[in-house]
Amino acid sequence: MNRLRRYHEKVPHGEPPARVAYATSRAALPKGAEWAEDVTFNAGDAILTDPLLKDVYKEAILKGCATVTVK
């Protein structure tokens, strides 16, 4: 069973990640960037903290991956 996972875009040392990807598998991640999995991610806890993630989760489940820009 594939579960939703969160990945942070790897960037040069000292810079914050520019994008976060929610994906059902590593193969679905956008090409051209390096991604590090957030092993502490819990989809249920995250959506309770930020209900706006509902639309992001929906896109990730339907398309395999959804990315958001970190503010």
Secondary structure, 3 states (H helix, E strand, C coil): CCCCEEEEECCCCCCCCCEEEEECCHHHCCCCCCEEECCCCCHHHHHHHCCCHHHHHHHHHHHCEEEEECC
